Amino acid sequence: MLGSLVVVLIVASFIEKLYGSDVASRYVYTAPYTIGLWAAAVISALVYIVKVRAYRQLATFVLHFSFAVILLGAMITHIWGEQGTLHLRQGHVENSFRVGDADAALPFEVSLVDFQTEYYPGTRAPMDFLSRIRIDDHGVSDTAVVSMNHIATHRHYRFYQSGFDSDMLGATLSVSHDPAGIAVTYCGYAMLLLSMLTFFFQKRTHFRSIWRKTFVMTALLTLFAAPGMAQTDTTYRHPGLIASGQDVEPSGGTNAPKALQRGLAKSFGNLYVYYNDRVCPLSTLARDFTLKLYGKTYYKGLTPEQVLTGWLFYYDEWKREPMVKIKGGEVRRKLGVQGKYASLEDFVAGGKYKLEDLLSANDKNARAADEKFNLISMVSMGTLFKIYPCSTQAQPQLTWYSWVDRLPADVDYEQWNVIKNSMNEVAYDILQGHNVAADKMLRNLRRYQRQHAGAANLPTDQRIRAEQFYYRHEFTKPLAMLCATLGLLLFLLYVVLLSRGIERPMWLRICTAVVLAAVFVVLTVYLSLRAYISGHAPMSNGHETMQFLAWCTAFAGLVMERRVYMALPSSILVCGMTLMVSMMSAANPQITNLMPVLQSPLLSVHVAVIMLSYSLLALIMLNGVAAVAMRLSGGDADGEKSAKLADISRLMLYPAVFCLAAGIFVGAVWANISWGRYWGWDPKEVWALITMLVYAFPLHSNSLSIFRKPMFFHVYVMLAFLSVLFTYFGVNFLLGGMHSYA
């Protein structure tokens, strides 16, 4: 029955891609036959529980029964729940809301008092959207605030912030009326969580029998029982130093274009700048600019700050410099360049822009080259340097300007003079060779920034230094290559040793553990720095979640290394693969402020437990690879070694599936708080559910005897990992949806 549901869900996800959400929902997700399949699955599961007397194991019984309760809540919501929208305008009273194409009456009246947008301090980046509403219920009045992740409730009607009018005098709220369905569903969630927590302490289960058989200790005991590892010298050099060494070309080269001295360029980097909807050090803008143009963060021994200011102050020399990285043979042919790089002068000939034809044809490589051309123009003209904070009586909201921007009409003369002329004075001092005077001017400008922006609207000095350190010591590429290469070699070596029945030498085990410990420390520092700089958990995009997945894998490998033979090399290899994916996804994307809807602690819990699940499933998959490799090489003729690996994988499979289930349902609670519905059949949600169901089958080896065969189990979990890969990558690239950012 569950197998049929998996097939139906897979087909439905592609139908949604081809024909839209409404078609998939009407003809598959909420179709009578799909509901019948879910009902049949629940009934058959309950019958089986009674038949085998599984109710004698309370945690197991509650675990399975909780899914029936959750589905019952979903059924109640589907039949009796109401979801719609309510549009409010100041001065108007509403007593109904839209459900589809019809109006549904409210048993009270609602009006909008006002709508506000809150911004991150010192920026124009929205931090929250707030609607203050008035509810009049038969002579009793009350006010409530509706914002992202904050619900207003009255008589079981729940109001969620959904949108607002361009004139800020109106707001759109999502309305949900589903008291019974939500109550039943949340009860099921609570039962599921409680049963999963108590399952591992339940006696006479398949999990406990494998536990005793393999003598695997709990994670906490393993950590405390590893004094050899804890006392091992894990001294290492931060891999960011290696990354810098890769990018830095020999300094002092005679072919380098004219640039500021490093110390003076560094003073530029210490200025605040409004960039990417947040206030950050100008060195961050310089790094992104250089990386965007050249593909590396250093150019001919020049720092990013020197490159950025070189284009600003020595434009005539830099425009002849071949540092703009070009992709695509057709674009290179149009520009007339032979190698990978073009100069700015190569883009124009005879007063004509060479890429116009390719841009008209919507060539993606031409668009990328054109973006770099325009970026250089923004730097050389000064429009990218939003370094002057300003607020006036007519415009109290703090705004950042460049020296070429149009200023508010009521700005006082002193501020106007600083904004319009201070950079000209710096340029004059640089032209005259008065570097000390230019440096003093830049330091005064930084004090001006602090005075006019206010400390509350600026990152602290500690956060600025942390961000500069973070970007100077990039590590993803070298660490990814190291882990992938070393992990693969160690994995093959461990497989050979295991197939020949050779115990791993102590020196090999210690060296492998030290490598993994160093990777774990570096990832911890990296993620902690990113979290400190951004002010939120580093799980808001694909790059960060892959880094977090690598961290979870390293942690799991260290916890299990004493009892799981393949834990260390498998963990290093998985770290390498995930870091390479994070590197390819966006070459370390910019740090940004969170969208209002993502500012929920439930998001961090949701991502964390799912990433932990994926790391365990990856280790299980590699255990299967090792078992199959030994069988094919003849190193496991009797099947004893593959049986031991299968037992270890089964032990990891229980917490992996439980974490995945917990992550799915925590995400459902978050969605309910944010959008008023805990399940929307989004492709990412659907495929997470598919993955959970796929991995639930081998947990039921008592009823599905085929999974008791070690080799079948190993092959199955290897193929099942394809569902994990599709959930994370395939959905993003093929199906899209609300979760495509992750």
C-alpha positions, 0 to 999 in steps of 0.5 A, a space after each residue: 500500500 505504501 509502495 503505491 502511495 510512493 509511486 502516486 506521489 512521484 507521479 504527482 510531483 511531475 504532473 505539478 511541474 507540467 500542468 500546475 499545482 491546481 491540476 496536481 492537487 485536484 486530480 492526484 493529491 486530494 483526489 478520492 483514490 489518493 485519499 482512499 490509498 491513505 485510508 487503506 494504508 492506515 487501516 492495514 497498518 492498524 490491522 497488522 499492529 493488532 495481528 502481531 500484538 505490537 501494542 504490547 510495545 507502547 512506544 512502537 504502537 504510539 509511533 505508528 498510531 500517531 501517523 493515523 492521528 496526523 492523517 485524521 487531522 489532515 482529513 478533518 482539515 480537508 473536509 471542514 477547514 476553511 482557508 482564504 484571504 481577507 483584504 483590508 483598507 484603512 477606514 473600511 470594515 470587513 465581515 467576510 473573506 474570500 474562499 476560492 471564488 466565494 465569500 465566507 462570512 465572519 462572525 465578527 467585523 475586522 478593520 485595519 488600524 495601520 500597516 507598518 514595515 520594520 527594517 533592519 537597523 540602518 538599512 532598507 531591508 524589511 525585517 518584518 511586516 505588521 498589520 494592526 487590526 481591530 476586531 469588533 465582536 457584538 459590541 466587544 472591541 479588541 486590537 491585535 497585531 499580525 506579522 510574519 511568524 506571529 498569528 492573531 486569533 479570535 474565535 478559532 479564526 487565525 489571521 496571517 500576514 500575507 501582503 500589503 498595498 503599494 500605498 501602505 494603506 492596505 494589507 492582505 491577510 490569510 485566514 484559516 478556520 480549522 480548530 478541529 483539524 489543527 488540534 488533532 494534527 498537533 496531537 499527532 505530532 506530539 505523539 510522534 515526537 514523544 514515541 520517537 524519544 522513548 523508542 530507543 529505551 524500549 526493550 525487546 525491539 529489533 533496534 535493541 537486539 541489534 544494539 546488543 549484538 554489535 555492542 555499540 554504545 550511545 553517542 554520549 558514552 562514545 564521546 566520553 569513552 574516547 580519551 585517546 581521541 580527546 587527548 590527540 594533538 589536533 593542531 592544524 593550520 586554518 585552511 583559509 591560509 591555503 586558500 589565500 595562498 592559491 589566489 595570491 600571485 607573486 607580489 611586486 610583479 612589474 606587470 601589475 597595474 597601478 594601485 594604492 599602497 596596501 595600507 591605504 587600500 585597507 583604510 578604504 576597506 575599513 569604511 562602512 558601506 551599504 551593500 546587498 541590503 545591509 551595512 558591512 565593511 567596504 572590504 566585503 564589496 571589494 572581495 565580491 567585486 574582484 571575485 565577480 570579475 576575475 574569478 579569484 579574490 586577488 589579482 597579480 598580488 593585489 588585494 581586493 581593496 587595491 583592485 576596487 580602488 584601482 578601478 576607482 582612481 586609476 580607471 584609464 590604466 585598469 581599463 586596458 587590463 585583461 581581468 574580466 573573466 569571459 565564458 563562452 567561445 562565441 562571446 570571446 570571438 565577439 570580443 576578439 580575445 583568445 584566452 579566458 580574460 578580456 579587458 574593458 576596452 575589448 567590449 567596445 569598438 568604433 563606439 559600438 558595444 560588441 555584445 549587442 547582438 548576443 544580448 538581443 539573442 538572450 545569450 546567457 554568457 553574453 548576459 554574464 559578461 555584460 553584467 561585469 561590464 556594468 559592474 565596472 561602470 558602477 564602480 568607476 562612476 561611484 554609484 556602488 559606493 553607498 558610504 554616506 549615511 544621511 537622514 533629514 527631517 523630511 526623510 527620517 529613515 536613515 538612507 545611505 548615499 554615494 557622492 554621485 547620488 541626488 540628495 534630499 532637498 532639506 539636507 544641511 550644507 555641512 552634510 552636503 559638502 562632506 558627501 559631495 566633496 570628501 572623496 574628491 579631496 581623497 582623490 586629490 591627495 592620492 594624485 599628489 602622493 600625499 598618502 598620509 593625508 588621504 589616510 587621515 581623511 579616510 579615518 575622519 570619514 569613518 568617524 563621520 559615518 559612525 556619528 551620522 549613522 549611530 552605533 545602533 545602525 552599524 555593526 560592532 567593531 568586533 563584527 566588522 573584524 570577524 567579517 574581514 577575517 572570514 573573507 580573508 581566510 576562505 577555505 571551502 575549495 581547498 578543504 573540499 578537494 582535500 576531503 574528497 581526495 583523501 576521503 576516497 583514498 582512505 575509503 578504498 584503503 579501509 575497504 581493502 583492509 576490511 575485505 582481507 580481515 586486517 584490523 586497521 592499524 592504530 596509526 591509521 585510525 589516529 591519523 584519520 581521526 585527527 583529519 576528521 577532527 580538524 575538518 570538524 573544528 574548521 567547519 565549526 569556526 566557519 559556521 560560527 563566524 558566519 552566524 555571528 556576522 549575519 546574526 542568524 543561524 547559517 541555514 538560510 540557503 543551499 550553500 550554508 545548508 551543505 556546509 551544515 550537512 558537512 558539519 553534521 557528518 563530521 560530528 556523526 563520524 567522530 561519535 561513531 568512530 570507535 565502533 563503526 569501522 567505516 565511520 572515519 573515511 566515510 565521513 571525510 568523503 561525505 564532507 568532501 562531496 558536500 563541500 564541493 556541492 556548496 562550492 559549486 552552488 554559488 562560490 560562497 554567496 553573500 551574507 544577507 539579512 533574512 527574509 521576514 518569513 525565515 526569522 523563526 527558530 523553528 527554521 533552524 530546528 527544521 533544517 538541523 534535524 533534516 541535515 543530520 538525517 541526510 548525513 546518517 543516510 549518506 554514511 549508510 549508503 557508503 556502508 552499502 558501497 563498501 559491502 558491495 565492493 567487498 562482495 564483488 572483489 571476493 573479500 566477503 565470500 561467506 557474507 559475514 562482513 556484509 552482515 556486520 555492516 548491515 547491522 551497523 547501518 540498521 542502527 543508524 537507520 532508526 535515528 536517520 528516519 526519526 530525524 527526517 520525520 521530526 524535521 518534516 513535521 517541525 517544518 509543517 508547524 513552521 509553515 502553519 505559523 507562517 502561512 496558515 497551512 501545515 502542508 501545501 504539497 510543495 515539491 520539496 515537502 512531497 519528496 521529503 515525505 517520499 524519502 521518509 517512506 522509502 527508508 521506512 520499508 527496511 525498518 520493517 524487516 519482521 514483516 518484509 523478510 527480504 530486508 533481512 538479507 544483508 546484500 539486498 539491504 545494502 543494495 536497497 539503501 544505496 538506491 534509496 539514497 537517490 531519493 535523498 539526492 533528488 529531494 535536495 538537488 533534483 527538486 531545486 533544478 527540475 521541479 522548483 517550488 517554495 523551497 527551491 532556495 534550499 
